[in-house]
Amino acid sequence: MILRTILIVILIAVLAAMAAGTYFLAKEFYIEPKKERAELEKLDTQPPPEPPSKTAWRDLIKKLDPHNPDKNLELIRSYLNEHPDSEFRSDALDLLTTYGARLLFSPLPTPWKETYRVAAGDSLNKISTKHNVSPDWIMKVNNLLDFQLQLGQELLIPKPNLKLIASRSENRLFVLNGEELLLAYPLTLHQVPNQLRETKVREKMALANGERFAFGTPQYVDAEKIIPLEGTSISIRTLPEPTLAGNTPPLPAGLLLAQPDLEEVFLLVKRGTPVIIE
């Protein structure tokens, strides 16, 4: 009887040991590896953390108000300052240009637009000369369809403190009002001397078939706009487009902009507008 009890105890001990060993082996070679694989698979399926610039860009897009371009410009400038190396920098500059142009070329009020009441004998040319701003910019800001003015008519006269910065590294022409960035046009610099760093607008020309036309003449609207710079043969001018045959005309030396962008810059600048090339 005692022997049987001892054998039963030994058998139970052996079975317990075998069970423990089996559990240890299963845990070591099956349960734990399976758990680790599950954790690794979970990590593999989770996207990497989003960079702050991407999160901020998505938040910026949500905050933009199409009816408040001035506020939008502040938000975009803040984003550009906080994330200078963002992968969305080019998109942000394009967006900034959209809202900047809306402020510059529309009747929306700004601190740098003054109200002027048309007096007897006034014309667009006289008013533009008096306020040192281009007459075609006055037309655009006030949505004028022709040159006719009415006595007592109120006009908005833009009088910002503009300067241009041509960036070699970003291939952009930045337009600033004081230190506030308003526009950033895509730019091609061709045969611009490295030593040319600071200059000014010398004059503005509208040319067609080698002839120069003044504002108000029928040929002025379709004439090629060119902005020569002081102390150099370099000009701000139109980037030639490929011909219908697909050939690209030779590039002139200068700061080259797409034609719609050049037309806008032509409105903005005046003789003496600073131009910095970085």
C-alpha positions as CSV (number, residue, x, y, z in Angstrom):
1,M,0.0,0.0,0.0
2,I,2.8,2.4,0.9
3,L,4.7,1.4,-2.2
4,R,1.7,2.1,-4.4
5,T,1.3,5.6,-2.8
6,I,5.0,6.3,-3.4
7,L,4.7,5.2,-7.1
8,I,1.6,7.4,-7.5
9,V,3.4,10.4,-6.0
10,I,6.4,9.8,-8.2
11,L,4.2,9.5,-11.3
12,I,2.3,12.7,-10.5
13,A,5.7,14.5,-10.0
14,V,6.9,13.1,-13.3
15,L,3.8,14.2,-15.1
16,A,3.9,17.6,-13.4
17,A,7.6,18.0,-14.5
18,M,6.7,17.0,-18.0
19,A,3.8,19.5,-18.1
20,A,6.1,22.2,-16.8
21,G,8.7,21.4,-19.4
22,T,6.2,21.3,-22.1
23,Y,4.9,24.7,-21.1
24,F,8.4,26.1,-20.9
25,L,9.2,24.8,-24.3
26,A,6.0,26.1,-25.8
27,K,6.5,29.5,-24.2
28,E,10.1,29.7,-25.3
29,F,9.7,28.5,-28.8
30,Y,6.1,29.2,-29.7
31,I,4.1,31.5,-27.5
32,E,6.8,34.2,-27.0
33,P,8.0,34.2,-30.6
34,K,4.4,34.4,-31.8
35,K,3.7,37.3,-29.4
36,E,6.9,39.1,-30.7
37,R,5.9,38.5,-34.3
38,A,2.5,40.0,-33.6
39,E,4.0,43.1,-32.0
40,L,6.4,43.5,-35.0
41,E,3.5,43.0,-37.4
42,K,1.6,45.7,-35.5
43,L,4.5,48.1,-35.7
44,D,4.9,47.4,-39.4
45,T,1.3,48.2,-40.2
46,Q,1.3,51.5,-38.2
47,P,2.3,54.5,-40.3
48,P,5.4,56.4,-39.2
49,P,4.8,59.6,-37.1
50,E,3.7,62.5,-39.3
51,P,6.3,65.3,-39.6
52,P,5.2,68.5,-37.8
53,S,5.4,70.5,-41.1
54,K,2.8,68.2,-42.6
55,T,0.4,68.4,-39.6
56,A,0.8,72.2,-39.6
57,W,0.1,72.3,-43.3
58,R,-3.1,70.4,-43.0
59,D,-4.2,72.6,-40.1
60,L,-3.3,75.7,-42.2
61,I,-5.5,74.6,-45.1
62,K,-8.4,74.1,-42.7
63,K,-8.0,77.7,-41.3
64,L,-7.9,79.5,-44.6
65,D,-10.9,81.8,-45.2
66,P,-11.5,82.7,-48.9
67,H,-13.2,86.0,-47.8
68,N,-10.2,87.1,-45.7
69,P,-7.0,87.2,-47.8
70,D,-5.2,89.5,-45.3
71,K,-5.6,87.0,-42.5
72,N,-4.7,84.1,-44.9
73,L,-1.4,85.9,-45.7
74,E,-0.6,86.1,-42.0
75,L,-1.2,82.4,-41.5
76,I,0.9,81.4,-44.6
77,R,3.8,83.7,-43.6
78,S,3.7,82.2,-40.1
79,Y,3.8,78.7,-41.6
80,L,6.8,79.6,-43.8
81,N,8.7,81.1,-40.9
82,E,8.1,78.1,-38.6
83,H,8.8,75.5,-41.2
84,P,11.4,76.9,-43.6
85,D,12.4,73.5,-44.9
86,S,8.8,72.1,-45.3
87,E,8.1,69.8,-48.2
88,F,5.1,72.1,-48.8
89,R,7.1,75.3,-49.1
90,S,6.5,75.7,-52.9
91,D,2.8,75.0,-52.4
92,A,2.7,77.6,-49.6
93,L,4.4,80.2,-51.8
94,D,1.9,79.6,-54.6
95,L,-1.0,79.9,-52.2
96,L,0.5,83.1,-50.7
97,T,0.8,84.6,-54.2
98,T,-2.9,83.8,-54.9
99,Y,-4.0,85.8,-51.8
100,G,-1.4,88.5,-52.2
101,A,-2.5,89.2,-55.7
102,R,-6.1,89.4,-54.5
103,L,-5.1,92.2,-52.1
104,L,-2.9,94.0,-54.5
105,F,-5.2,94.1,-57.5
106,S,-8.6,94.4,-56.0
107,P,-10.7,97.1,-54.2
108,L,-10.2,95.3,-50.9
109,P,-9.2,97.9,-48.3
110,T,-5.7,97.8,-46.9
111,P,-3.6,100.3,-44.8
112,W,-1.6,101.1,-47.9
113,K,-4.5,102.1,-50.2
114,E,-5.6,105.7,-50.0
115,T,-8.9,107.2,-51.1
116,Y,-8.8,109.9,-53.7
117,R,-11.6,112.0,-55.0
118,V,-11.4,112.9,-58.7
119,A,-11.1,116.7,-59.2
120,A,-11.7,118.9,-62.3
121,G,-9.1,118.3,-65.0
122,D,-8.0,115.0,-63.6
123,S,-7.0,112.1,-65.8
124,L,-5.5,108.7,-64.9
125,N,-2.1,109.8,-66.1
126,K,-2.3,113.0,-64.0
127,I,-3.4,111.1,-60.9
128,S,-0.8,108.4,-61.4
129,T,2.0,111.0,-61.8
130,K,0.8,112.8,-58.7
131,H,0.8,109.7,-56.5
132,N,3.8,108.0,-58.3
133,V,1.9,104.8,-59.1
134,S,1.2,103.3,-62.5
135,P,-2.1,104.3,-64.1
136,D,-2.9,100.7,-65.1
137,W,-2.6,99.6,-61.5
138,I,-5.1,102.3,-60.5
139,M,-7.4,101.0,-63.2
140,K,-7.1,97.4,-62.0
141,V,-7.6,98.1,-58.3
142,N,-10.7,100.2,-59.1
143,N,-12.1,97.8,-61.7
144,L,-12.2,100.6,-64.3
145,L,-13.1,99.4,-67.8
146,D,-11.9,102.6,-69.6
147,F,-10.1,105.8,-69.0
148,Q,-13.1,107.9,-68.3
149,L,-13.4,109.5,-64.9
150,Q,-16.3,111.3,-63.2
151,L,-15.9,114.5,-61.2
152,G,-16.1,113.5,-57.5
153,Q,-15.5,109.8,-58.2
154,E,-13.7,108.1,-55.4
155,L,-10.6,106.0,-56.4
156,L,-8.4,103.8,-54.3
157,I,-4.8,104.6,-54.8
158,P,-2.3,101.9,-53.9
159,K,0.8,103.3,-52.2
160,P,2.8,100.4,-50.7
161,N,6.5,100.4,-50.0
162,L,7.5,97.6,-52.4
163,K,10.8,95.9,-53.1
164,L,11.7,92.8,-55.2
165,I,14.0,90.0,-54.1
166,A,15.2,87.6,-56.8
167,S,16.2,84.3,-55.2
168,R,18.8,82.2,-57.1
169,S,18.4,79.3,-54.7
170,E,14.6,79.1,-54.9
171,N,14.0,80.5,-58.4
172,R,11.4,82.9,-57.1
173,L,10.8,86.6,-57.4
174,F,9.6,87.7,-54.1
175,V,7.5,90.9,-53.8
176,L,7.5,92.5,-50.4
177,N,5.7,95.4,-48.9
178,G,8.2,96.6,-46.3
179,E,9.1,93.3,-44.7
180,E,5.8,91.6,-45.4
181,L,5.9,89.0,-48.2
182,L,3.0,89.4,-50.6
183,L,3.9,87.5,-53.8
184,A,6.4,84.8,-54.8
185,Y,6.5,84.3,-58.6
186,P,8.4,81.3,-60.2
187,L,11.5,82.8,-61.8
188,T,14.2,81.9,-64.3
189,L,17.5,83.7,-64.0
190,H,19.5,83.6,-67.2
191,Q,22.9,85.1,-67.7
192,V,22.6,87.3,-64.6
193,P,26.1,88.2,-63.4
194,N,26.9,86.9,-59.9
195,Q,28.2,90.3,-58.9
196,L,24.9,91.9,-59.5
197,R,23.4,92.0,-56.0
198,E,21.5,95.3,-55.6
199,T,19.9,97.5,-58.3
200,K,16.7,99.4,-59.0
201,V,14.1,99.7,-61.7
202,R,15.4,102.1,-64.2
203,E,12.1,102.5,-66.2
204,K,9.2,100.5,-67.7
205,M,8.8,99.9,-71.4
206,A,6.0,98.6,-73.6
207,L,7.4,97.5,-77.0
208,A,5.9,96.1,-80.2
209,N,7.9,95.6,-83.4
210,G,10.7,97.7,-82.0
211,E,8.4,100.7,-81.2
212,R,7.6,102.0,-77.8
213,F,4.1,102.7,-76.8
214,A,2.7,104.8,-73.9
215,F,-0.1,104.0,-71.6
216,G,-3.5,104.8,-73.2
217,T,-2.5,104.0,-76.7
218,P,-4.3,101.0,-78.5
219,Q,-1.0,99.1,-78.9
220,Y,0.0,99.4,-75.2
221,V,-2.2,96.5,-74.0
222,D,-0.6,93.8,-76.2
223,A,2.9,95.3,-76.3
224,E,5.7,93.3,-74.6
225,K,6.4,94.6,-71.2
226,I,10.1,95.0,-70.2
227,I,11.5,96.4,-66.9
228,P,15.2,97.5,-67.4
229,L,17.4,97.6,-64.3
230,E,19.8,100.4,-63.3
231,G,23.5,99.9,-64.0
232,T,23.2,96.8,-66.1
233,S,21.8,95.5,-69.4
234,I,19.7,93.0,-67.4
235,S,15.9,93.4,-67.5
236,I,12.9,91.8,-65.9
237,R,11.0,90.4,-68.9
238,T,8.8,87.6,-70.2
239,L,10.1,84.0,-70.3
240,P,9.7,82.8,-73.9
241,E,7.2,80.0,-74.4
242,P,7.8,77.1,-76.8
243,T,6.6,77.6,-80.3
244,L,3.8,75.6,-81.9
245,A,6.4,73.3,-83.4
246,G,7.7,72.6,-79.9
247,N,10.9,74.6,-80.2
248,T,12.1,76.7,-77.3
249,P,13.3,80.2,-78.4
250,P,16.7,81.3,-77.0
251,L,16.4,82.9,-73.6
252,P,17.2,86.6,-73.2
253,A,19.5,87.6,-70.4
254,G,17.5,88.7,-67.4
255,L,15.0,87.8,-64.7
256,L,12.4,85.9,-66.6
257,L,8.8,85.5,-65.6
258,A,5.7,83.8,-67.2
259,Q,3.8,86.5,-69.1
260,P,0.8,86.8,-66.7
261,D,3.3,87.2,-63.8
262,L,5.4,89.8,-65.7
263,E,2.2,91.8,-66.5
264,E,1.4,92.0,-62.7
265,V,5.0,92.9,-61.7
266,F,4.9,95.6,-64.5
267,L,1.8,97.1,-62.8
268,L,3.4,97.1,-59.3
269,V,6.9,98.5,-59.9
270,K,7.9,102.1,-60.6
271,R,11.2,103.9,-61.3
272,G,13.4,103.4,-58.3
273,T,11.8,100.2,-56.9
274,P,14.6,98.3,-55.2
275,V,15.7,95.0,-56.7
276,I,17.8,92.6,-54.6
277,I,19.4,89.5,-56.2
278,E,20.4,86.8,-53.7
